[in-house]
Amino acid sequence: MAKETVFQVTAHHDTDHVCAEIVPIFSHLVHEELLEISKLIHHQSFKKGNLVRTPDDQELVILNQGNLKIYQLSASGKEQLLRVMGPGDFEGEAALFGVKTPDTYIQALTDSSACVIYKADFQQLLLDYPTIGLKLLEESAGKIAALEKQAAFLSTDSIQSRLASYLLDLAEANETTAVEIPMKMKELANFIGTTPETLSRTLKKMAKLNILTYQRKQVQILDEDKLEDLIS
């Protein structure tokens, strides 16, 4: 890999449990339990472009600040973007149960900070708090559903339909029609299965139809109904 994994590990404190608070699998726990989990957390910071996780790593990564991308490498070395992580998202649970994720990497899209729980500590957590396992299953099912949805829209012939679906999902997730695309346009093009040139032309066409306005990565959806009509 061209990118080197570079991070800084900082000391953690019992009162510093922000990662435990924002991750969905811990959201049902009480204050005292969150404090116990915070003792197991290792804080790491990453510069834009750093590798956060490789296929050989065995830990749970919980994103605190910034954006990370999860991608796979084909045999030819081509990247296929799987999803973009935002604050509160987590990844790595499969490896904690011995499931290998070959050719899957996490890389920082921006300067980011994350919390890491190592395999042995996480397995002990599941023994101490069995309800975390149930929450983990719920969240993992959601991830699988999202990947299935991505596979479905990649089979759609229309790039316009794929982009419309992505923008509507982004607006729903952020609860606003003014959204920021959390990746480079080249990466977005890869994500929806097209080229940067075609992506640019599609955005311009949508702008001419008064469906949206955009400037670089900032998109303002003007007409959600028209955008939905583009989804085949």
Secondary structure by P-SEA (a helix, b strand, c coil): ccccbbbbbbbbccccccccccccccccccaaaaaaaaaabbbbbbcccccccccccbbbbbbcbbbbbbbcccccbbbbbcccccccccccccccccccccccbbbbcccccbbbbcaaaaaaaaaacaaaaaaaaaaaaaaaaaaaaaaaaaacccaaaaaaaaaaaaaaaaccccccccccaaaaaaaacccaaaaaaaaaaaaaaccccccccccccccaaaaaaacc
